[in-house]
Amino acid sequence: MPGLQLRGVSKAFKGTAVLDAVDLDVGSREFIAFLGPSGSGKTTLLRIIAGLETADSGEVVLDDRRIDVLGPGERDVAMVFQSYALYPHMSVRENMAFGLRNAKVAPNEIERLIADAARVLEIEPLLERKPAQLSGGQRQRVAIGRAIVKKPRLFLLDEPLSNLDAALRLRTRVELAQLRQRVEAGVIMVTHDQAEAMTLADRIVVFHDRQIQQVAAPMEIYLRPANKFVAQFVGSPAMTILPVKLVDGGEHAAVALGNGARIETMVPRASLPAGGPLEIGLRSEHVRVASDGTAALEAEVVLVERLGDRSLVYARLADGGEVTAEDKGTSVLKAGERVGLAIDGASAHLFGPDGTGFHRAGA
């Protein structure tokens, strides 16, 4: 089977488990983002694939060849580090040629590979410069170029944009999106940045508590989170989670909030577990400031975040629960004011006692 397969990969450091029986399939030209909080195991897994760490158990297979028994230089993978890891005394050309020379590639072939990579990355004018003469974005492109010249079957990117300022990060994100169309290889990128993952990846792998929580396309992750952790980790601001009770209804679940307000969801009642507490999940765009009598909740405004096209209203309920709503960009609300909130029940999510997510059918 072409591409990458991970089977039962586990790792512990000094008795502390970091990865627990991880399974994953990556297509031969797929762009995968590893997303999760610090300490969730995503960088460790990337290093195991690269051969920089050894798994305690499990297998790593690339294009039908088991590579976890091979050295890093024999795996047909190339890693781009967060810190760039360029040799300061070498020119850009020499940095890109270094690994190829060690691999005994012919000099004329080295020059051809460097020229091709430099053209793709638009760094041809920089080839004779030293790293100290380059901007952060240029250094990152050189680091990527050093990986490209190896023509690997798989690129591994360890938070490649984290050292860039906001404007340069956005531009380099666009460059990465364009670059992935020009290379004949898969890409796995570790990131803490949801926007990077949502923009670049074909699929996102969400890590937490030593395990993969969900693997899906970006909007599938956003619209149909597998569990409460994914729901609150992916999306900004975080999804509001409130306790509810299931009440009498028809085919779709109706629930009641703490104040007794009834919300009609589109979650199939038959899909829910029998018994046990439920919680409702609401994205901020599905809770609106209401002044027309449609409010299901009343809350006290804690903070208004003005974003220009819209305002985010962070509010506190009478029982202490916190909810995030949207208002118009010209909102005049202030902290301490009372506000009514209308809820789009058709877009609501429900979560069972173990945190499993339940969503509207077909959404």
N, C-alpha and C positions, 0 to 999 in steps of 0.2 A: 504493500500500500504506500503510495507516495506521500510525502509530508512527514510530520513529526508525530510520534505516538509516545505518550508517557503512561506507564502502567504500574500502579501501586507504588509510586515514589514516596518514600518516607525519609525524614532526616531529623536528628536530635543533636543538640549541642550540650554536652555535659549533663545528660539526662533530661534536658528540657526539650520536648517535642516542638519542632518548627513546622514540619510538614507531615501529614498523616494520610498515607495511601492515596496520593493524588493520581487521578486518571485524566488524560486530556488528549484530544486529537486536533492537529493543526494542519490545514491544507497546504499544498506545496507553494502557493502564491498568496496565502492568506495573511492579512495584517491583524495580529492579535494584540490586545492591550491587557496587561496584568494590572488590575486596579485593586487597591485595598489600603487599610491603615498601616502605619509603621508596625513592623513586627509580625505581619500576617503571613510571611513566608514567600512573598512574590520574588524578591531579589535572590533569595536562597535558591529557589527553583530555577531562576535564570542562570545562576552560576553553576548549578548541577548540569544543566543542558550544555553549557559552555565547557564543562570539565574543570572548572575552578574549585568546585566542591564535589565531594563524593557522597552519593546517596547511601543511606544505611540499608535500604532495600528497594526493589523495583527495577524497572528497565526504561531506557531511553532509546528509541528507535527512530532513525532518520532515513527516509527513502528505503525502507526494508532492510536497513543495516543497523544492528545494535551498536550504538556509539558510546554507551556509558562504560564500556570496557576499553575504550581507546583514549589516548592522550589528547589534550586540548587541540594540538596542531593537526590531528588526524581526523577531526570530526566534520570538516566542511562547514563550519559555522564561523561567523565573525562577530565580535562583540565590540560595541561602542560604549565607552564608560562615561559616567556622569562628569568625571574630572578631565575629559579629553585625553589625558595620558600621552601627550605629544612629547617628543624628545626636544628640549629647548635649544640644543646646540646644532640641530639639523634643520635644513630648509624644509619647506613643505614637500618638495619633490623627494628629498631624502627620507622624510618621515613615511611617505606613501610607499617608497621602494624598499624600506627596511625589511619587512616581513617576506617580501618576494625574493630578496637576495638570500635571506636565510634558507628559503625553500629551494635555492639553486635554479630559479627561473632565469632564462636567457636574457641578457641585457636588452636586446631589441624588443623582446616581448614585454619586459618591465616598462620600457618607455611607451609602448603602445597602450598598455593597461592604464598607466598614469594619465596619458593624454585623453583616453576615453572617459575616465572618471572625472578628470578636471573639467572636461567639456560638459558633462552631465550636471556637475555641481556648480558650474560657472566660477571656478577658482583658477582658471588658466593664468591670469595676471599675477597670481600670488605664489606661483610655484617656487620662486627663488627667495622668498621671504622666510624669516625665522618666526616661530610662534609668537615671540614678544612683539612683533610688528603687526600682529593681526588682532582684530576685534574678537569678542567672545563668539559671535555668530560665525565668523570666518574660521575660527579654531574648531568649532563644532563641525563645520562642513569638511574640514581637513580630516578630522577624526572619522567621519562617515566615509570620506574618500579612501582612507587607509583600509577600511573594511571592504569597500566596493571592489578594489583592485584584486582582492583575493577570489572574487567571483564565488562566494559561498552559496550553499543551498539554503542557508538560514541566517538572517541578521538578528542579533540580540542587542537591543538598545536599553541601557540602564539609565532611566530618567535623563534622556539626552538634552532636554530643554530647561532643566531646573536651574542652571547657572546663568541663564539669560534674563535680561530685564524684560518687562512686560511687552513693550513694543517689538523688541527683537524676537521674543518668544512667539508672538503671533505670526511674524513674517517667516520664521524658520518652520513653524507648524505648516504653513502653506507650502513651503519648499519640500518638506517631508511628504506631504500629500502628493505632490507632483512627482517626487523621486520614486515613490513606490510603484508608479506606473511604468518606470523605465528599467527596473531591475527584475531579473528572472529568479526570484527567491522569495521565501516567506519571511515575515518580519514579526518578532515578538518584542514589544516595548513595555517596560515597567514604568509606571507613572503614578503620582499622587493626584495629578490634575485631571479632574473629570472632563473638562472641556477638550483636552488633548485626546482622551480616550474616546469620547463621543464623536469627535471630528474625524479622527484618523482611522479608527479600527473597523474592520469588518465585523468582528465579534469582541466582546469584552468578557474577561474572566475576572470575577469578583472574588477576592480572597478574604477570609476572616477565620480566626480561631483554628489555624493550621490546615484548613480545608477550602476547597472551591465551593462557594455558595451558589453561584449561577454562572452559566456560560450562554451568552445570547447576543444577538445584534444590539447595537446601542439603544434604539428606541424600544425594543422588546424589554430590555433591562429597565428602562424608565417607566414604561406603561404597564408591565406585568412582572414586577419584582417577585422573585421566588419566596422571599421571606421578609420579615420586618427589618432585619439588618440591611439588606440590599435596598429596601425602600427608603430608609433614612440616610444611607451612605451616598447613594447616587441621586443627584438632584440638588439644586441650590436655589432657594433655601431647602432645608431638610423637610421631608414630609411630616405633616402633623399627624400624630397618633393619639386617639382618644378612646377610652373604654365605652362600650355600648352593650345593649341587651337586644337579643333577637326577639322580635314581636310578631304577632300574627300577620300573615300576608299571603301572597299568592306564589307564583312561580319564582319570583325574585325576592331576595331577602330584604325585609324592612327591619330597621334597627332604631332603638331609642337612645338618645344621648342622656347624660346625667340630669339635665334639666327637664327631661320628658319629651323633648322635641323629636319628632319622628322623621327619619330619613329613608326614602325609598331608593334602594340601590338597584343596580342591574346585575348583581352577583347571583347566579343560580342558587336558590335555597338548597337544592339537593346536593350541591358540591361541598357544603359546609359540614364540619364534624359534628357529631351528635353530642350535645352537652358541652360544658366548659365555657369559660369567658371568651368574648370576642372583642376586638378592637377595630376601629375604623381608621383608614388612612386617607388623608386628603392633601393633594398638592395645593400649593398656594393659589394657583390659577383657578382652582375649583372652589375657593372660598372668597366671596366678594363682599366688600363693604356695601351695606344695603340701607337705604333710607326710604324705601317704598312699601314697607310693611311685609316684605318677604323674608325677613331675618328669622333664622332658626335659633340663633345664639345671640347673647349680649355679652360683651367683654370690655375690659379696660385696656386702652391703648398703652403699650409700654414703650414702643419705639416706632418711628416712621422712617423707613429707608427710601429716599427719593432717587429714583433711577432715571428720571427724565420722561420716558415713555409710559412708565407706570410707577406706582409706589407700593412698597411692601410694608404691610402693617403687622407688627408683632404685638399680640394682645394676650391678656390673661383672663381666663374664665373665673367665675365665682368660686369654683372648687379647686382653683390653683392650676388647672390644666392650661397649657400654652398652645396657641394656634397662630398660624401665619396666613394672612389674607392679602389680597390685592385690592388696590384702589387706583383711581385715575392718576396720571402723572402730576396733575395740578392739585392733588389732595391737600386740604388745609387742616387735616387732623393733627392733633398734638397729644403728647404723652399725658396720661391722666384722664382723658376724655372717655366717655362711654360710647360704644359703637355697636350697631347691629350687623350681624354677619349672615349672609345667605349662602347655602351650601348646594353645590351641584351633585346631588346624590347619584346620578347616573354615572359619574366618573369616579365614584368612591371605590376604595379597596377595603377588603376585610381581612383580618389576620386571626388565625386560630390560636389556641392555648400554647402551641409550640412555636408560634411565630410564622407558620406557613401562610403564604399569601393566596387569597382568592379574589378573582377579578371578573369583570363583566364578560359574558360570553362573546367570543369573536373579536374583542378589542385588541 
